Amino acid sequence: MSDNNTKVAPKQKVKPKLEKPKLYKVILFNDDYTPREFVILVLKAVFRLSEDTGYRLMLTAHRFGSCVIVVCTKDVAETKAKEATDLAKQAGFPLMFATEPEE
């Protein structure tokens, strides 16, 4: 015969701890060749910014040399920066966007 002295413990549900993805900044660098209107156009088209916000960010980059446009996940930041830089290259302007980790 068998002994039923075996204890069965209920399974505990373990919730995995998810870390928030690291955020990256998309940075606009000022140059002396790209027209202001084109910079605003790129900011509106790629980053979906309003005319007023685009103007303020463009002016900030113009005055200080660079400006953070948006902070988002790495994949989105790299895609947006590449799309904006490529758009400028197609138009023949040296406008440059870069990404870097947020501190």
Backbone as CSV, one residue per row, in Angstrom:
resi,resn,N_x,N_y,N_z,CA_x,CA_y,CA_z,C_x,C_y,C_z
1,MET,0.818,-1.161,0.000,0.000,0.000,0.000,0.875,1.241,0.000
2,SER,0.286,2.372,-0.335,1.073,3.594,-0.461,0.757,4.544,0.690
3,ASP,1.755,5.253,1.088,1.600,6.271,2.124,1.286,7.600,1.460
4,ASN,0.289,8.305,1.905,-0.053,9.617,1.367,0.453,10.724,2.288
5,ASN,1.688,10.655,2.625,2.286,11.670,3.484,2.973,12.764,2.662
6,THR,2.793,12.731,1.366,3.429,13.716,0.494,2.634,15.006,0.542
7,LYS,3.323,16.091,0.814,2.668,17.396,0.856,2.878,18.096,-0.477
8,VAL,1.814,18.634,-0.994,1.889,19.358,-2.249,1.694,20.843,-1.945
9,ALA,2.707,21.619,-2.256,2.628,23.064,-2.017,2.050,23.734,-3.264
10,PRO,1.208,24.737,-3.070,0.656,25.429,-4.239,1.765,26.204,-4.957
11,LYS,1.617,26.281,-6.274,2.609,27.004,-7.059,2.433,28.503,-6.832
12,GLN,3.543,29.166,-6.645,3.498,30.606,-6.463,3.669,31.280,-7.813
13,LYS,2.862,32.291,-8.034,2.987,33.038,-9.275,4.105,34.055,-9.110
14,VAL,5.033,34.033,-10.046,6.161,34.954,-10.008,5.986,35.969,-11.122
15,LYS,5.934,37.212,-10.731,5.834,38.282,-11.723,7.245,38.739,-12.068
16,PRO,7.605,38.658,-13.343,8.947,39.120,-13.705,9.024,40.646,-13.585
17,LYS,10.133,41.105,-13.081,10.314,42.547,-12.963,10.843,43.067,-14.288
18,LEU,10.044,43.916,-14.906,10.426,44.484,-16.181,11.104,45.827,-15.966
19,GLU,12.223,45.993,-16.618,12.917,47.272,-16.533,12.411,48.177,-17.642
20,LYS,12.323,49.450,-17.338,11.941,50.405,-18.365,13.093,50.510,-19.366
21,PRO,12.762,50.649,-20.642,13.843,50.764,-21.629,14.616,52.063,-21.418
22,LYS,15.898,52.002,-21.722,16.725,53.197,-21.582,16.316,54.213,-22.643
23,LEU,16.339,55.463,-22.262,15.905,56.524,-23.160,17.100,57.197,-23.833
24,TYR,16.856,57.668,-25.036,17.887,58.341,-25.826,17.384,59.699,-26.288
25,LYS,18.314,60.655,-26.392,17.987,61.997,-26.854,18.296,62.094,-28.344
26,VAL,17.430,62.772,-29.074,17.723,63.123,-30.460,18.157,64.580,-30.428
27,ILE,19.352,64.843,-30.929,19.945,66.166,-30.840,20.079,66.775,-32.239
28,LEU,19.666,68.021,-32.369,19.822,68.797,-33.597,21.059,69.667,-33.440
29,PHE,21.958,69.601,-34.441,23.151,70.437,-34.426,22.988,71.581,-35.413
30,ASN,23.418,72.753,-35.006,23.318,73.932,-35.858,24.394,73.897,-36.936
31,ASP,24.056,74.406,-38.114,25.050,74.637,-39.155,24.735,75.979,-39.811
32,ASP,25.695,76.509,-40.544,25.524,77.842,-41.119,24.948,77.813,-42.535
33,TYR,24.579,76.636,-43.035,24.156,76.525,-44.430,22.682,76.175,-44.618
34,THR,22.114,75.434,-43.705,20.721,75.007,-43.850,19.785,76.155,-43.503
35,PRO,18.858,76.492,-44.393,17.911,77.580,-44.097,17.004,77.228,-42.914
36,ARG,16.656,78.235,-42.165,15.801,78.046,-40.990,14.467,77.408,-41.360
37,GLU,13.903,77.833,-42.483,12.603,77.307,-42.913,12.671,75.814,-43.176
38,PHE,13.803,75.364,-43.739,13.948,73.935,-44.014,14.066,73.143,-42.717
39,VAL,14.788,73.682,-41.744,14.925,73.010,-40.440,13.546,72.836,-39.805
40,ILE,12.748,73.882,-39.840,11.397,73.811,-39.277,10.559,72.791,-40.035
41,LEU,10.702,72.757,-41.358,9.981,71.786,-42.174,10.331,70.353,-41.776
42,VAL,11.618,70.084,-41.562,12.059,68.741,-41.155,11.514,68.398,-39.774
43,LEU,11.560,69.336,-38.857,11.053,69.087,-37.505,9.553,68.794,-37.528
44,LYS,8.834,69.489,-38.373,7.396,69.247,-38.489,7.120,67.887,-39.137
45,ALA,7.855,67.555,-40.187,7.597,66.330,-40.940,8.019,65.071,-40.184
46,VAL,9.203,65.080,-39.623,9.749,63.869,-38.998,9.298,63.718,-37.546
47,PHE,9.313,64.805,-36.805,9.035,64.722,-35.369,7.614,65.138,-35.008
48,ARG,6.821,65.511,-35.991,5.414,65.887,-35.804,5.250,67.042,-34.817
49,LEU,6.135,68.037,-34.942,6.078,69.208,-34.076,5.254,70.296,-34.747
50,SER,4.721,71.182,-33.948,3.974,72.314,-34.498,4.963,73.336,-35.063
51,GLU,4.449,74.263,-35.819,5.274,75.332,-36.411,5.978,76.125,-35.313
52,ASP,5.241,76.472,-34.261,5.794,77.268,-33.169,6.885,76.510,-32.414
53,THR,6.632,75.254,-32.096,7.616,74.438,-31.375,8.851,74.222,-32.234
54,GLY,8.648,73.941,-33.511,9.778,73.767,-34.426,10.632,75.013,-34.509
55,TYR,9.988,76.167,-34.559,10.713,77.431,-34.614,11.544,77.643,-33.347
56,ARG,10.931,77.390,-32.200,11.652,77.584,-30.926,12.846,76.649,-30.809
57,LEU,12.682,75.372,-31.216,13.791,74.421,-31.142,14.892,74.789,-32.130
58,MET,14.511,75.206,-33.333,15.492,75.616,-34.335,16.294,76.809,-33.818
59,LEU,15.619,77.776,-33.212,16.285,78.958,-32.690,17.210,78.607,-31.523
60,THR,16.800,77.671,-30.691,17.649,77.221,-29.580,18.926,76.585,-30.115
61,ALA,18.803,75.727,-31.119,19.987,75.108,-31.730,20.859,76.173,-32.381
62,HIS,20.248,77.169,-33.001,20.994,78.241,-33.659,21.803,79.045,-32.642
63,ARG,21.207,79.321,-31.509,21.870,80.144,-30.485,22.925,79.379,-29.698
64,PHE,22.641,78.118,-29.365,23.534,77.368,-28.472,24.367,76.305,-29.182
65,GLY,24.141,76.085,-30.458,24.939,75.104,-31.192,24.278,73.750,-31.313
66,SER,23.423,73.405,-30.371,22.691,72.136,-30.435,21.456,72.236,-29.551
67,CYS,20.536,71.298,-29.762,19.288,71.320,-29.007,18.702,69.919,-28.976
68,VAL,18.189,69.500,-27.823,17.510,68.220,-27.715,16.106,68.377,-28.296
69,ILE,15.792,67.535,-29.275,14.501,67.621,-29.942,13.473,66.747,-29.238
70,VAL,13.840,65.509,-28.944,12.907,64.570,-28.327,13.700,63.527,-27.541
71,VAL,13.075,62.941,-26.535,13.667,61.855,-25.764,12.734,60.656,-25.901
72,CYS,13.288,59.530,-26.371,12.464,58.336,-26.599,13.353,57.095,-26.543
73,THR,12.784,55.939,-26.843,13.560,54.701,-26.807,14.623,54.722,-27.896
74,LYS,15.605,53.852,-27.756,16.757,53.843,-28.663,16.349,53.637,-30.116
75,ASP,15.514,52.657,-30.380,15.123,52.356,-31.756,14.412,53.538,-32.410
76,VAL,13.485,54.136,-31.691,12.733,55.271,-32.227,13.666,56.461,-32.443
77,ALA,14.539,56.725,-31.483,15.465,57.859,-31.588,16.386,57.705,-32.794
78,GLU,16.959,56.520,-32.976,17.863,56.297,-34.098,17.136,56.393,-35.432
79,THR,15.915,55.880,-35.488,15.127,55.940,-36.720,14.793,57.384,-37.083
80,LYS,14.340,58.156,-36.108,13.974,59.551,-36.354,15.199,60.376,-36.772
81,ALA,16.323,60.178,-36.085,17.537,60.929,-36.408,18.011,60.606,-37.820
82,LYS,17.976,59.335,-38.193,18.405,58.933,-39.538,17.447,59.476,-40.598
83,GLU,16.163,59.401,-40.330,15.170,59.892,-41.273,15.333,61.394,-41.515
84,ALA,15.551,62.160,-40.453,15.713,63.607,-40.570,17.012,63.960,-41.301
85,THR,18.097,63.273,-40.969,19.378,63.528,-41.624,19.312,63.167,-43.100
86,ASP,18.674,62.038,-43.420,18.531,61.621,-44.820,17.681,62.600,-45.619
87,LEU,16.644,63.127,-45.006,15.790,64.109,-45.665,16.600,65.356,-46.030
88,ALA,17.462,65.783,-45.125,18.312,66.944,-45.387,19.335,66.645,-46.487
89,LYS,19.916,65.449,-46.467,20.883,65.073,-47.499,20.247,65.069,-48.884
90,GLN,19.013,64.564,-48.959,18.310,64.531,-50.236,18.083,65.943,-50.771
91,ALA,17.894,66.894,-49.869,17.672,68.277,-50.279,18.994,69.029,-50.478
92,GLY,20.111,68.370,-50.166,21.420,68.984,-50.365,21.893,69.859,-49.221
93,PHE,21.394,69.618,-48.010,21.793,70.407,-46.849,22.569,69.537,-45.858
94,PRO,23.527,70.143,-45.129,24.333,69.383,-44.164,23.702,69.272,-42.773
95,LEU,22.402,69.418,-42.674,21.712,69.351,-41.384,21.995,68.010,-40.728
96,MET,22.328,68.021,-39.430,22.718,66.781,-38.767,21.954,66.579,-37.464
97,PHE,21.492,65.359,-37.292,20.853,64.928,-36.052,21.659,63.760,-35.511
98,ALA,21.724,63.638,-34.189,22.454,62.531,-33.567,21.660,62.042,-32.361
99,THR,22.026,60.857,-31.884,21.392,60.317,-30.673,22.460,60.065,-29.623
100,GLU,22.040,60.170,-28.377,22.919,59.800,-27.267,22.053,59.408,-26.087
101,PRO,22.581,58.539,-25.225,21.790,58.101,-24.071,21.473,59.255,-23.131
102,GLU,20.271,59.193,-22.566,19.907,60.197,-21.573,20.554,59.796,-20.252
103,GLU,21.036,60.762,-19.534,21.727,60.458,-18.259,20.782,60.378,-17.117
